[in-house]
Protein backbone atom coordinates (compact mmCIF):
# COMPACT_ATOMS: atom_id res chain seq x y z
CA UNK A 1 0.00 0.00 0.00
CA UNK A 2 1.08 3.58 -0.41
CA UNK A 3 1.82 6.19 -3.05
CA UNK A 4 4.43 5.10 -5.59
CA UNK A 5 6.16 6.98 -8.42
CA UNK A 6 8.06 5.62 -11.43
CA UNK A 7 10.15 8.10 -13.44
CA UNK A 8 11.20 7.40 -17.01
CA UNK A 9 12.83 9.62 -19.62
CA UNK A 10 10.84 9.93 -22.84
CA UNK A 11 12.48 11.84 -25.72
CA UNK A 12 14.73 13.64 -23.23
CA UNK A 13 11.91 14.70 -20.87
CA UNK A 14 10.92 13.12 -17.55
CA UNK A 15 7.63 11.28 -17.25
CA UNK A 16 6.36 10.43 -13.75
CA UNK A 17 3.72 7.76 -13.39
CA UNK A 18 1.93 7.73 -10.04
CA UNK A 19 0.25 4.71 -8.49
CA UNK A 20 -1.72 4.86 -5.24
CA UNK A 21 -2.69 1.55 -3.63
CA UNK A 22 -5.19 1.90 -0.78
CA UNK A 23 -5.84 -0.58 2.05
CA UNK A 24 -9.41 -1.20 0.83
CA UNK A 25 -8.22 -2.42 -2.61
CA UNK A 26 -8.85 0.87 -4.42
CA UNK A 27 -6.17 2.15 -6.80
CA UNK A 28 -5.42 5.42 -8.62
CA UNK A 29 -3.05 6.04 -11.50
CA UNK A 30 -1.98 9.25 -13.31
CA UNK A 31 0.94 10.62 -15.33
CA UNK A 32 2.81 13.92 -14.92
CA UNK A 33 5.16 15.39 -17.53
CA UNK A 34 6.80 18.81 -17.86
CA UNK A 35 3.82 19.93 -19.96
CA UNK A 36 0.82 18.16 -18.47
CA UNK A 37 -0.84 16.07 -15.81
CA UNK A 38 -3.43 13.45 -16.67
CA UNK A 39 -6.64 13.06 -14.70
CA UNK A 40 -6.46 10.26 -12.10
CA UNK A 41 -7.97 6.97 -13.20
CA UNK A 42 -9.52 4.86 -10.46
CA UNK A 43 -9.58 1.10 -10.26
CA UNK A 44 -8.76 -1.87 -8.06
CA UNK A 45 -5.68 -3.80 -7.02
CA UNK A 46 -5.04 -7.22 -5.50
CA UNK A 47 -2.15 -9.53 -4.72
CA UNK A 48 -2.04 -13.30 -4.99
CA UNK A 49 1.29 -14.84 -4.09
CA UNK A 50 3.93 -12.79 -5.90
CA UNK A 51 1.53 -11.44 -8.55
CA UNK A 52 0.13 -7.91 -8.41
CA UNK A 53 -3.04 -7.29 -10.41
CA UNK A 54 -4.10 -3.76 -11.35
CA UNK A 55 -7.53 -3.22 -12.93
CA UNK A 56 -8.45 0.14 -14.47
CA UNK A 57 -11.68 -0.05 -16.47
CA UNK A 58 -11.30 -2.73 -19.15
CA UNK A 59 -7.51 -2.83 -18.69
CA UNK A 60 -6.13 -5.46 -16.33
CA UNK A 61 -2.42 -6.01 -15.75
CA UNK A 62 -1.22 -9.02 -13.74
CA UNK A 63 2.54 -9.31 -13.36
CA UNK A 64 5.06 -10.57 -10.83
CA UNK A 65 6.35 -8.03 -8.32
CA UNK A 66 8.89 -7.78 -5.53
CA UNK A 67 10.47 -5.17 -3.29
CA UNK A 68 14.13 -4.16 -3.61
CA UNK A 69 15.81 -1.62 -1.31
CA UNK A 70 12.46 -0.04 -0.42
CA UNK A 71 11.26 0.19 -4.03
CA UNK A 72 8.34 -1.65 -5.59
CA UNK A 73 9.60 -3.60 -8.62
CA UNK A 74 6.64 -3.97 -10.99
CA UNK A 75 6.64 -5.70 -13.31
CA UNK A 76 9.44 -7.91 -12.04
CA UNK A 77 10.25 -9.30 -15.49
CA UNK A 78 13.81 -9.23 -16.91
CA UNK A 79 14.33 -6.34 -19.37
CA UNK A 80 10.93 -4.85 -18.43
CA UNK A 81 11.38 -4.06 -14.73
CA UNK A 82 9.80 -0.88 -13.42
CA UNK A 83 11.22 0.60 -10.21
CA UNK A 84 8.64 2.55 -8.18
CA UNK A 85 9.80 4.84 -5.36
CA UNK A 86 7.51 5.18 -2.35
CA UNK A 87 6.71 8.86 -1.86
CA UNK A 88 4.10 8.68 0.94
C-alpha positions as CSV (number, residue, x, y, z in Angstrom):
1,X,0.0,0.0,0.0
2,X,1.1,3.6,-0.4
3,X,1.8,6.2,-3.1
4,X,4.4,5.1,-5.6
5,X,6.2,7.0,-8.4
6,X,8.1,5.6,-11.4
7,X,10.2,8.1,-13.4
8,X,11.2,7.4,-17.0
9,X,12.8,9.6,-19.6
10,X,10.8,9.9,-22.8
11,X,12.5,11.8,-25.7
12,X,14.7,13.6,-23.2
13,X,11.9,14.7,-20.9
14,X,10.9,13.1,-17.5
15,X,7.6,11.3,-17.2
16,X,6.4,10.4,-13.8
17,X,3.7,7.8,-13.4
18,X,1.9,7.7,-10.0
19,X,0.2,4.7,-8.5
20,X,-1.7,4.9,-5.2
21,X,-2.7,1.6,-3.6
22,X,-5.2,1.9,-0.8
23,X,-5.8,-0.6,2.0
24,X,-9.4,-1.2,0.8
25,X,-8.2,-2.4,-2.6
26,X,-8.9,0.9,-4.4
27,X,-6.2,2.2,-6.8
28,X,-5.4,5.4,-8.6
29,X,-3.0,6.0,-11.5
30,X,-2.0,9.2,-13.3
31,X,0.9,10.6,-15.3
32,X,2.8,13.9,-14.9
33,X,5.2,15.4,-17.5
34,X,6.8,18.8,-17.9
35,X,3.8,19.9,-20.0
36,X,0.8,18.2,-18.5
37,X,-0.8,16.1,-15.8
38,X,-3.4,13.5,-16.7
39,X,-6.6,13.1,-14.7
40,X,-6.5,10.3,-12.1
41,X,-8.0,7.0,-13.2
42,X,-9.5,4.9,-10.5
43,X,-9.6,1.1,-10.3
44,X,-8.8,-1.9,-8.1
45,X,-5.7,-3.8,-7.0
46,X,-5.0,-7.2,-5.5
47,X,-2.1,-9.5,-4.7
48,X,-2.0,-13.3,-5.0
49,X,1.3,-14.8,-4.1
50,X,3.9,-12.8,-5.9
51,X,1.5,-11.4,-8.6
52,X,0.1,-7.9,-8.4
53,X,-3.0,-7.3,-10.4
54,X,-4.1,-3.8,-11.4
55,X,-7.5,-3.2,-12.9
56,X,-8.5,0.1,-14.5
57,X,-11.7,0.0,-16.5
58,X,-11.3,-2.7,-19.2
59,X,-7.5,-2.8,-18.7
60,X,-6.1,-5.5,-16.3
61,X,-2.4,-6.0,-15.7
62,X,-1.2,-9.0,-13.7
63,X,2.5,-9.3,-13.4
64,X,5.1,-10.6,-10.8
65,X,6.4,-8.0,-8.3
66,X,8.9,-7.8,-5.5
67,X,10.5,-5.2,-3.3
68,X,14.1,-4.2,-3.6
69,X,15.8,-1.6,-1.3
70,X,12.5,0.0,-0.4
71,X,11.3,0.2,-4.0
72,X,8.3,-1.7,-5.6
73,X,9.6,-3.6,-8.6
74,X,6.6,-4.0,-11.0
75,X,6.6,-5.7,-13.3
76,X,9.4,-7.9,-12.0
77,X,10.2,-9.3,-15.5
78,X,13.8,-9.2,-16.9
79,X,14.3,-6.3,-19.4
80,X,10.9,-4.9,-18.4
81,X,11.4,-4.1,-14.7
82,X,9.8,-0.9,-13.4
83,X,11.2,0.6,-10.2
84,X,8.6,2.6,-8.2
85,X,9.8,4.8,-5.4
86,X,7.5,5.2,-2.3
87,X,6.7,8.9,-1.9
88,X,4.1,8.7,0.9
